Amino acid sequence: MKIVFLLEEPSMKYLLDELLPHILPPDVTFQTIPHHGKRDLEKSIPRKLRGWTEPGDIRFVILHDQDTKDCIQLKRDLLQLCAVTDRPCLVRIACQEMEAWYFGDIEALCSAYNQPKLKAVTEKKKFRIPDAISNPKEALYKLIPDHQQISGAKRVAAY
């Protein structure tokens, strides 16, 4: 089986390219296809699903940031875009933004930036529930000013 990930942005590609080989079974291959934002991804979904000609057991996963949208409606809208074919599609919404995932594994964040003191942020109410952080990207930049989206994804994914 092969899983094709349609992603909102390049930084998610770097994170998944590093992470997926460690968590997927050996007989599952994958491909990550980044897009240039939400509109590009949404426009691309029907075209990619209709035009995919590779034979075999191919599954699609669409990853989209929630941002300020209603996640139930957003998922409904994305599934509607997938309905152009009968291909198996799984839609997953990153609550708020992908950067919230980093706060979900604070140990990885500490290791990636060699800043063990970052672990203390979990004592603050704001950071206890990563999905509830209103602007994870901004919070991450405040804590780690030298964080960059793509290089940061590569660094954190290694842990």
N, C-alpha and C positions, 0 to 999 in steps of 0.2 A: 504494500500500500504506500501511496505517496500523499502527503498533505501539502497543499499549496496555501500559504498564508498571504492574504491581501492586506497590506498594512497602510496605515495613514501617513507614516513618515519614516525616513531612513533610520532614525535612531532606534526605532523598534526592530528593524532588520538586524542591526548589530547586536542588540540584546538577545534576540531569538537565535541568531546564527551561533552564538556562543552557548546559550543555555539548552537548546533543544537536543543536541547530541547526548547530553547527560541525562535527559529524562524520557526520551522516546525509546521504544524497543528497537533493537538492532535491525529488525526487518522493515522498519518504517523509515522511508526517506522523506525529505521535505524540501521545499523551495520557498523562500521569502521574497515577496515582491513589494517594495516600498512605493509609495505614491507621494505626491507633493501636496499634502493636506487633504482635508475632508472632501472637498468638492471633486478633486482629482480622483480620489478613491471611489466615491459614489458614482461618478461618471464611468469609471473603468469596470465596475463589477459586472454589469450585464454584458459588456463587450468581451471581457475575459472569459466569462462562463460560457457564452455562446461560441467563442472562437477557439477554445482549448481543444486541441486535436490529439494530444498525447494519449496513446492507448493505455489501458490498465485501470487499476483501482485508484482513482484520484478523488481526494476529498478536499474541500475548500473551507478555510477558516477566515472570516473577515474580522479584523481587530480595529476598533474605532474608539477614540476617546469620547467620554460622555460630555465633558466640559459642563456647560450649564443646561444641557437638554434633558428632557424627561427620558430616562433610559429605556423605559418600556416602549414608548412611542418611537424612539430612535431604533431600537431593535426591530420593531414592526416594519419601519420604513426600509431598513437594510434587508430584511427578509423578503420584502416586496421586490426589491431590486434583484434578489437572487432567484425569484420565481420565474425568470425568463427561460430557465431550463429545469430539468429534473435532476440536476447534479446535487449530490449531497453537500450542503453548506451549513456551517456552524457560525453563528454570529456571536461575538463576545465584545462586551463594552468594558473598557478600562474606566473604572469609576474615577471621575474627574479627568485625570491624565495618567499617562504611563509612569510618570515620575512618582506617583503614589505607590507604585510597586516597590520602589527603592526603600520607602519608609516601612514597607511590610517586612523587609529583611534588613534591619538596621545593622546587623553584623556584617553583611556584605558591603554596605555603604561605608562602614568604619574601616573595613579592610581595604576596600578599593582606594580610599583616600588616605589611608594610614593615619586615621584620626579616631583613636579609640574613645576619646571624650565625647564624640557624637552620640554614643549610646545613651547619654544623659537626656537627650531630647525625648526619649520615651517616657520620662517622668512628667513631662508637660502634657496637660490634658489635650492640647491641640494635636499632638502627634501620636496619641494612644491608638486611635482608629484611623489608619491610613486613608481609607475611603472617605473619611469625613473632613480631610484637609481641603479647605476651599480652593486653594491654588497651589498644588504640590510643586509645580515647576518653580514658582516664585519662592516658596519656602526653601526649596533645595538650593537655589542660588544665594539666598541669604545666609544659609548655614555653610555653604561651600562656594565661595565666590568664584573660584577657578573652574567650577564644573562647566563643561560644555556638553551639549546634547549628545552628539555622536561619540566623542571620545569618552564621555562619562558612561554611556551605555556599554561601550566595550569594557571599560574598567570594572563596572559593577557586575556585569554578566560573568566575569571570570570567577566571581565569588558566590 
